[in-house]
Amino acid sequence: MQQIINFIIRNKVFLLFLLLFSLSLFFTIQTHSFHKSKFVNSANFLTGGIYNSINNINSYFSLKKQNTILSEENNRLKAIVSNIEIKTDSTFKDGFVIDSTYQFTAANVLKNSYSLSNNVLLLDKGKKDSINEDFGVVSSKGIIGIVDNTSNRFSTVISILNTTSKISAQLKKTNHYGSLVWNSKSPEFVQLIDVAKIAPVKVGDTIVTSGRSSIFPKGILIGTVHDFHLDIAENFYEINIKLFNDMTSLEHVYIIENKDISEITNLLNAANE
């Protein structure tokens, strides 16, 4: 306490000056609107900057949580959109209504190969998440592949960049369809084969899933026509498709479950017997 008193005595002139200067500033600001507005604006700028910096720091450390929230929200929206499209399709009119046919589960890509002839992905979802074989896998930009095998916590996916992959796809504007395959030449392109020569194919046309299998809903994006040629001997087009997805850079995906797949499979098996 004595040290504080000694400090005040030694610096009494300077401390008196600071007090009077502060009082003069206070009265000046209070009695002049221009000075008052400038002071308020400066204070807001300073505190706003501080809070903005704090918010940016908090946002940075909560990116993982926010990404999870956005991923789950996209998951719900995809399910809603897919089911709405099915219900409004003319094929399902006359009282036949499908309720929540497709369920989407968000997943992360743990491993992804794209330079081999038979490429696969590893996802962080498995049997405990109700993921099974023959579930479709897509991203926000389009088709990725089909679940091939599952363990309790993980699953492997046959990529569309796999020479064994064969998926039904079509021209979006005309519904002419064929089989989506890969010639193993480039991760940027896949091929649509067996498209009838009467199809009006044009460069830039959009290619989507056909919905003719029980794995993918109709209309999921694949890519655009890059070039094509007609196999005269077979009377079919082979179309080179530029993928919407960058298959070399995948992180967040969605696994698609068709809840009616067991019923459809059993019915088809019975018909083939």
C-alpha positions in Angstrom: 0.0 0.0 0.0 2.8 2.4 0.9 4.4 1.7 -2.5 1.1 2.8 -4.3 1.0 6.0 -2.2 4.6 6.8 -3.0 4.0 6.2 -6.7 1.0 8.6 -6.7 3.1 11.3 -4.9 6.0 10.9 -7.3 3.7 11.1 -10.4 1.0 13.5 -9.1 1.5 16.0 -11.9 1.3 13.5 -14.7 -1.7 11.7 -13.1 -3.5 15.1 -12.6 -2.9 15.8 -16.3 -4.4 12.5 -17.3 -7.4 13.1 -15.2 -8.0 16.6 -16.6 -7.4 15.4 -20.1 -9.9 12.5 -19.7 -12.5 14.9 -18.3 -12.1 17.3 -21.1 -12.5 14.5 -23.7 -15.6 13.3 -21.9 -17.3 16.7 -21.9 -16.2 17.4 -25.5 -17.8 14.1 -26.7 -20.9 14.6 -24.6 -21.5 18.2 -25.8 -20.6 17.8 -29.5 -22.7 15.3 -31.6 -19.9 15.1 -34.3 -17.3 14.0 -31.8 -19.8 11.7 -30.1 -20.6 9.9 -33.4 -17.0 9.5 -34.3 -16.2 8.0 -30.9 -19.1 5.6 -31.1 -18.2 4.5 -34.6 -14.6 3.9 -33.5 -15.7 1.9 -30.5 -18.0 -0.2 -32.7 -15.2 -0.8 -35.2 -12.8 -1.9 -32.4 -15.3 -4.2 -30.6 -16.7 -5.5 -33.9 -13.3 -6.4 -35.1 -12.5 -8.2 -31.8 -15.8 -10.2 -31.9 -15.3 -11.0 -35.6 -11.8 -12.3 -34.9 -13.2 -14.4 -32.0 -16.0 -15.7 -34.2 -13.5 -16.6 -37.0 -11.4 -18.6 -34.5 -14.5 -20.4 -33.1 -15.7 -21.1 -36.7 -12.3 -22.5 -37.6 -12.3 -24.9 -34.7 -15.9 -25.9 -35.3 -15.4 -26.6 -39.0 -15.6 -30.4 -38.5 -18.9 -30.1 -36.6 -20.4 -27.7 -39.2 -19.3 -30.0 -42.0 -21.1 -32.8 -40.3 -24.2 -30.7 -39.8 -24.2 -29.7 -43.5 -23.6 -33.2 -44.6 -26.5 -34.5 -42.6 -28.7 -31.7 -43.9 -27.7 -32.6 -47.5 -28.5 -36.2 -46.7 -32.1 -35.3 -45.7 -32.6 -33.0 -48.7 -31.4 -35.7 -51.1 -33.8 -38.2 -49.6 -36.7 -35.7 -49.9 -35.8 -34.7 -53.5 -35.4 -38.3 -54.6 -38.7 -39.5 -53.1 -40.6 -36.5 -54.6 -39.2 -37.3 -58.1 -40.4 -40.9 -57.7 -43.9 -40.0 -56.5 -44.4 -37.5 -59.3 -43.1 -39.8 -62.1 -45.9 -40.8 -64.4 -44.9 -44.4 -64.0 -46.3 -44.4 -60.5 -49.6 -42.7 -61.0 -53.1 -44.2 -60.6 -52.8 -44.5 -56.8 -49.4 -46.3 -56.6 -47.4 -44.2 -54.1 -43.9 -45.0 -52.8 -43.1 -43.5 -49.4 -39.4 -42.9 -48.6 -38.2 -45.5 -51.0 -34.6 -44.3 -50.9 -32.6 -43.6 -47.8 -29.3 -41.7 -47.9 -26.5 -42.2 -45.4 -23.6 -39.7 -45.3 -20.1 -41.2 -45.3 -16.4 -40.2 -45.6 -13.9 -41.6 -48.1 -11.0 -43.1 -46.3 -9.2 -44.5 -49.3 -9.7 -44.0 -53.0 -7.8 -45.6 -56.0 -8.2 -44.3 -59.5 -5.0 -45.3 -61.4 -5.6 -49.1 -61.5 -7.9 -51.0 -63.9 -10.1 -52.1 -61.0 -10.4 -49.2 -58.6 -12.2 -49.3 -55.2 -13.0 -46.9 -52.4 -13.0 -47.5 -48.6 -15.8 -45.7 -46.6 -16.2 -45.2 -42.9 -19.7 -46.8 -42.7 -20.5 -50.5 -42.4 -23.0 -53.0 -41.1 -23.5 -51.2 -37.8 -24.8 -48.3 -39.9 -27.1 -50.7 -41.9 -24.9 -50.6 -45.0 -25.0 -53.7 -47.2 -23.7 -54.9 -50.5 -25.3 -53.5 -53.7 -26.0 -50.1 -52.2 -25.3 -47.2 -54.5 -22.8 -44.4 -53.7 -23.0 -40.9 -55.0 -21.6 -37.4 -54.2 -23.1 -34.0 -54.5 -21.9 -33.9 -58.1 -23.0 -37.4 -59.2 -22.5 -41.1 -59.2 -19.5 -42.8 -57.5 -20.0 -46.6 -57.5 -21.6 -49.5 -55.8 -20.9 -51.1 -52.4 -19.1 -54.4 -52.9 -18.4 -55.6 -49.4 -18.9 -54.5 -45.8 -17.5 -55.1 -42.3 -18.9 -53.9 -39.0 -17.5 -50.4 -39.4 -16.4 -50.1 -43.0 -17.4 -50.8 -46.6 -15.6 -51.1 -49.9 -17.1 -49.7 -53.1 -16.5 -50.7 -56.7 -15.8 -47.4 -58.4 -17.2 -46.4 -61.7 -13.5 -46.3 -62.6 -13.5 -50.1 -62.6 -13.5 -52.4 -65.6 -16.0 -54.7 -63.9 -18.5 -51.9 -63.3 -21.6 -51.8 -65.4 -24.4 -49.4 -64.6 -27.6 -48.5 -66.5 -27.5 -44.9 -67.7 -29.3 -42.7 -70.2 -29.4 -39.5 -72.2 -31.3 -37.1 -69.9 -33.3 -35.4 -72.6 -34.4 -38.4 -74.6 -34.3 -41.4 -72.2 -32.3 -43.5 -74.6 -30.3 -45.8 -72.4 -27.2 -48.0 -72.4 -24.6 -49.5 -70.1 -22.0 -47.3 -68.3 -18.5 -48.9 -68.4 -14.9 -47.8 -68.1 -12.1 -48.4 -70.6 -9.4 -47.7 -68.0 -7.8 -45.0 -70.0 -8.6 -41.8 -68.0 -10.2 -41.1 -64.6 -12.0 -38.1 -66.2 -14.0 -40.2 -68.6 -16.3 -43.2 -68.7 -18.2 -44.7 -71.6 -21.9 -45.3 -72.4 -22.2 -48.2 -74.8 -25.1 -50.0 -76.5 -27.1 -46.8 -77.1 -29.4 -47.3 -80.1 -28.3 -45.5 -83.3 -31.7 -43.8 -83.5 -30.8 -41.8 -80.4 -30.2 -38.1 -81.2 -26.8 -37.8 -79.4 -25.1 -34.4 -79.3 -21.9 -33.2 -77.7 -22.7 -31.6 -74.3 -25.8 -33.7 -73.7 -26.2 -34.7 -70.0 -26.0 -38.3 -69.0 -27.9 -39.6 -65.9 -28.8 -42.9 -64.2 -31.7 -44.5 -65.9 -33.5 -45.9 -62.8 -33.8 -49.3 -64.6 -32.0 -51.0 -61.7 -32.9 -51.3 -58.0 -29.6 -49.6 -57.0 -29.8 -46.0 -58.2 -32.8 -43.7 -58.5 -33.5 -42.3 -61.9 -31.8 -39.0 -62.8 -28.6 -39.0 -60.7 -26.0 -37.0 -62.6 -23.0 -38.7 -64.3 -21.5 -36.3 -66.8 -21.8 -34.8 -70.3 -21.2 -36.2 -73.8 -17.6 -35.4 -74.8 -17.5 -37.3 -78.1 -19.1 -40.4 -79.7 -19.0 -42.7 -82.6 -21.3 -45.2 -84.2 -20.4 -48.9 -84.4 -21.7 -49.7 -87.8 -21.5 -53.4 -87.3 -23.5 -53.4 -84.1 -25.7 -50.3 -84.9 -25.0 -48.8 -81.5 -23.3 -45.7 -80.2 -20.3 -45.7 -77.9 -20.3 -42.4 -76.1 -17.4 -40.9 -74.2 -18.6 -39.1 -71.1 -16.8 -36.3 -69.2 -17.6 -36.9 -65.5 -19.0 -34.2 -63.3 -17.1 -35.7 -60.4 -13.4 -35.4 -60.0 -12.8 -39.0 -59.1 -9.3 -38.2 -58.0 -10.5 -36.0 -55.2 -13.4 -37.5 -53.2 -14.1 -36.8 -49.5 -17.8 -36.8 -48.6 -20.3 -39.2 -50.3 -23.8 -40.6 -49.8 -24.7 -44.2 -49.6 -28.1 -45.0 -51.1 -30.4 -47.7 -49.8 -33.4 -48.8 -51.8 -35.8 -50.1 -49.1 -37.7 -52.1 -51.7 -34.7 -53.9 -53.0 -35.4 -57.2 -51.2 -38.9 -57.4 -52.5 -37.8 -56.5 -56.1 -35.0 -59.0 -56.0 -37.3 -61.8 -54.8 -39.9 -61.1 -57.4 -37.3 -61.1 -60.2 -35.7 -64.3 -59.0 -39.1 -66.0 -58.9 -39.8 -64.8 -62.5 -36.5 -66.2 -63.7 -37.1 -69.7 -62.2 
